[in-house]
Amino acid sequence: MSCIRFNTPAQRQAMRDAAPSMLTSEEARVLAATRHPAPPVTASKIARLRLLAADANPKIRESAASSYHAPEDLMLKLSADPDAGVRGCVARNESTPCDILRSLADDESEMVRGWLAVNFYVPADVMDRLADDPSETVRSLVRWKSELATAG
């Protein structure tokens, strides 16, 4: 078998026309969302999230705190969870309401405040408070995020 191609100019043009184009990450996300839509959020899904949030295992509660579909009252409850890992999941969740994020700015856990610092949906007044955080780690995360926002 030969590795030499005997394509006509028309065949080569047809192959170029059929070649996949490079998509930006946003175009790929939109295309994926269009082809594979998420199932609707139902009352039973919310009921399952409430069950997960009440579980004795903090790792299970973390899964509820990480859900974009958790209702506000559930996120408020999870933001006061005794486990810092659960509160950290609330802090980094992009759908957590701003008032709940504000309440986490004074959390006793450096990890929770660190997750809050890297969440792009945190209000500016919270970022200002975190910029003066007692923890050098949190302050450096605020600087890092600020540099990301200005580089571009």
C-alpha positions as CSV (number, residue, x, y, z in Angstrom):
1,M,0.0,0.0,0.0
2,S,1.3,3.4,-0.9
3,C,1.4,6.4,1.4
4,I,1.2,8.8,-1.6
5,R,-2.1,10.6,-1.9
6,F,-3.7,11.1,-5.3
7,N,-6.4,13.6,-4.3
8,T,-7.6,16.1,-6.8
9,P,-7.6,19.8,-6.0
10,A,-11.4,19.6,-5.5
11,Q,-11.0,16.7,-3.1
12,R,-8.3,18.6,-1.1
13,Q,-10.6,21.6,-0.9
14,A,-13.5,19.5,0.3
15,M,-11.2,18.0,3.0
16,R,-10.2,21.5,4.1
17,D,-13.8,22.6,4.2
18,A,-14.7,19.6,6.3
19,A,-11.8,20.0,8.8
20,P,-12.9,20.8,12.3
21,S,-12.3,24.4,13.3
22,M,-10.5,25.3,16.5
23,L,-13.0,26.6,19.1
24,T,-12.3,29.0,21.9
25,S,-13.1,27.6,25.4
26,E,-16.3,29.7,25.5
27,E,-17.4,28.5,22.1
28,A,-16.7,24.9,23.1
29,R,-18.7,25.4,26.4
30,V,-21.7,26.8,24.5
31,L,-21.5,24.0,21.9
32,A,-21.4,21.4,24.7
33,A,-24.2,23.0,26.5
34,T,-26.3,23.1,23.4
35,R,-25.6,19.4,22.5
36,H,-25.9,18.1,26.0
37,P,-28.3,20.3,28.0
38,A,-28.5,19.8,31.7
39,P,-31.6,18.1,33.0
40,P,-34.1,20.5,34.6
41,V,-33.9,21.1,38.4
42,T,-36.8,19.4,39.9
43,A,-38.3,19.4,43.4
44,S,-36.9,15.9,43.9
45,K,-33.4,17.2,43.1
46,I,-33.8,19.9,45.7
47,A,-35.1,17.4,48.2
48,R,-32.0,15.2,47.6
49,L,-29.8,18.2,48.2
50,R,-31.5,18.8,51.5
51,L,-30.9,15.2,52.5
52,L,-27.3,15.4,51.6
53,A,-26.9,18.6,53.5
54,A,-28.2,16.9,56.7
55,D,-25.9,13.9,56.4
56,A,-23.6,13.2,59.3
57,N,-20.6,12.8,57.0
58,P,-19.1,16.2,56.2
59,K,-17.9,15.0,52.7
60,I,-21.5,14.4,51.8
61,R,-22.5,17.8,53.1
62,E,-19.7,19.2,50.9
63,S,-21.3,17.8,47.8
64,A,-24.5,19.6,48.7
65,A,-22.6,22.8,49.3
66,S,-20.9,22.5,45.9
67,S,-24.2,22.2,44.0
68,Y,-25.1,25.2,41.8
69,H,-28.8,24.3,42.4
70,A,-28.8,24.5,46.2
71,P,-31.5,27.0,47.4
72,E,-30.4,30.0,49.3
73,D,-31.8,28.8,52.7
74,L,-29.7,25.6,52.3
75,M,-26.6,27.6,51.4
76,L,-27.1,29.8,54.5
77,K,-27.4,26.7,56.7
78,L,-24.2,25.1,55.1
79,S,-22.3,28.4,55.5
80,A,-22.6,27.9,59.3
81,D,-21.6,24.2,59.2
82,P,-19.2,23.2,62.0
83,D,-16.9,21.6,59.3
84,A,-14.5,24.1,57.5
85,G,-14.5,21.9,54.4
86,V,-18.3,22.4,54.0
87,R,-18.0,26.1,54.5
88,G,-15.1,26.2,52.0
89,C,-17.4,24.6,49.4
90,V,-20.0,27.3,50.1
91,A,-17.2,29.9,49.7
92,R,-16.0,28.7,46.4
93,N,-19.5,28.0,44.9
94,E,-20.1,30.5,42.1
95,S,-23.9,30.4,42.8
96,T,-23.6,31.3,46.5
97,P,-25.6,34.5,47.2
98,C,-23.4,37.6,47.9
99,D,-24.8,38.1,51.4
100,I,-23.7,34.6,52.3
101,L,-20.3,35.2,50.8
102,R,-20.0,38.4,52.8
103,S,-20.7,36.5,56.0
104,L,-17.8,34.1,55.2
105,A,-15.3,36.9,55.0
106,D,-14.9,36.7,58.8
107,D,-14.8,32.9,59.0
108,E,-12.3,31.5,61.5
109,S,-10.8,29.2,58.9
110,E,-8.0,30.5,56.7
111,M,-9.0,27.9,54.2
112,V,-12.6,29.2,53.9
113,R,-11.4,32.7,53.5
114,G,-8.8,31.5,50.9
115,W,-11.5,29.9,48.8
116,L,-13.6,33.0,49.2
117,A,-10.6,35.1,47.8
118,V,-10.4,33.0,44.6
119,N,-14.2,33.0,43.9
120,F,-14.7,35.3,40.9
121,Y,-18.3,36.1,42.1
122,V,-17.3,37.6,45.4
123,P,-18.3,41.3,45.8
124,A,-15.6,44.0,45.7
125,D,-16.2,45.0,49.3
126,V,-15.5,41.5,50.4
127,M,-12.3,41.4,48.4
128,D,-11.3,44.7,50.0
129,R,-11.7,43.1,53.4
130,L,-9.8,40.1,52.4
131,A,-6.9,42.2,51.1
132,D,-6.3,43.2,54.8
133,D,-6.8,39.6,56.1
134,P,-4.6,38.6,59.0
135,S,-3.4,35.6,56.9
136,E,-0.6,36.1,54.5
137,T,-2.0,33.2,52.4
138,V,-5.4,34.9,52.0
139,R,-3.8,38.3,51.2
140,S,-1.5,36.6,48.5
141,L,-4.6,34.9,47.0
142,V,-6.3,38.3,46.8
143,R,-3.2,39.7,45.0
144,W,-3.0,36.7,42.7
145,K,-6.6,37.1,41.7
146,S,-6.2,40.8,41.2
147,E,-3.2,40.2,38.9
148,L,-5.3,37.7,36.9
149,A,-8.0,40.3,36.4
150,T,-5.6,43.0,35.2
151,A,-3.5,40.7,33.0
152,G,-5.3,40.3,29.7
